[in-house]
Amino acid sequence: MSINMSELLQLVVDEGASDLHVEVNAPPMVRVNGELTPLEVDPLTPEETEAMVKSIASDAHIRTIQECGSVDFGFAFGDQARFRVSAFKQRGFFGTVLRQIPNTLLTMEQIGLPMHIKDLLFRPRGLILVTGPTGSGKSTTLASMINIINEEMAHHIITVEDPIEFYHKNKRSMVIQREIGVDTTGFSEALRRALRQDPDVILVGEMRDLETIEAAITAAETGHLVFGTLHTSSAVGTVDRIIDAFPTEQQGQIRTQLAASLVAVISQVLLPRADKPGRVAAFEIMVSTPSIQALIRDNKTFRIPSELQTGAKYGMNTLDAHLIELYSKEMISYNELITKSQDPESIIEKLAAL
């Protein structure tokens, strides 16, 4: 039995799958609740995978694949969903992976973020980072935050994304969304231009290089609220990654700038639920306090975890503490608790003491 791309995308929407994998000599595969499952159809031929990619890619995208080997873009499947697409060549044949982007923006309660995080969104300036591995829901969390500002504040919001995932309509705010490769050449270039466009809020889709990180910190320092993402798994890892991106002779200055501008780091992972179908997010939350700022300035980030453990009154918690809470509510399995934790031995000891 053969299947076309439109039928596959309809299946992804109907099943609530997060991802669709299409490659030669294998049946299409969908990821549902974190599990990758092949569909009961014939393996795809080279002609079929090429036709599938060409059915969703523009001529310019196809040229980029031919010249560079791969291309990323976003597209809408009617009014049912949007997809982030990575199309590529492998072993000389076309392949693609599509990630479904929900049409509906989740509330903070639906995401599972504590409500005190909402207060941070109304800061006049500073840097809020949402971090985690690929597929951990960073884009969903950021889109929810931007939507709250859009609904409740009369701001000028500029997003720079690769590609644009969630579309934001103007509500109380005006939202300008710029896509890398379509509207601008790169993150750092778009950030520099954004500062001349009277923004209140700037979203940087990914802080992937020194120039972008530097531009984001400068924007946060000069009176803008800046949101960004990094592929780091903890608050300490995030701070260290930013500082280590700079040459040694600049790191002292960057510690001072980062300490002054950082508002919060929210690190998240997505886990399959044990109590019902679906997934649940676990968070590590670091909110900037005078003591956190001093640790960043003084190059003592290794002490940040103890600040998170004792910082509940500021709304802070470690990832492991949240994982234990989810496990105690029987929302995640013991295996997920141990494999996703940052200090498995400590968790085992704590559970043994209960």
Buried (B, 14 or more C-beta within 10 A) or exposed (E): EEBEBEEBBBBBBEBEBBBBBBBBEEBBBBBBBBEEEEBEEEEBEEEBBBBBBBEBBEEEBBEBBEEEEBBBBBBEBEEEBBBBBBBBBEEEBBBBBBBBBBBEBBEBEEBBBEEEBBEBBEEEBBBBBBBBEEBBBBBBBBBBBBBBBBEBBEBBBBBBBBBBBBBBEEBEBBBBBBBBBEEBEBBBBBBBEBBEEEBBBBBBBBBBEBBBBBBBBBBBBEEBBBBBBBBBBBBBBBBBBBBEBBEEEBBEEBBEBBBBBBBBBBBBBBBBBBEEEEBBBBBBBBBBBEEBBEBBBEEEBEEBBEBBEEBEEBBBBBBBBBBBEBBEEEBBBEEBBBEBBBEEEEBBEEBEEE
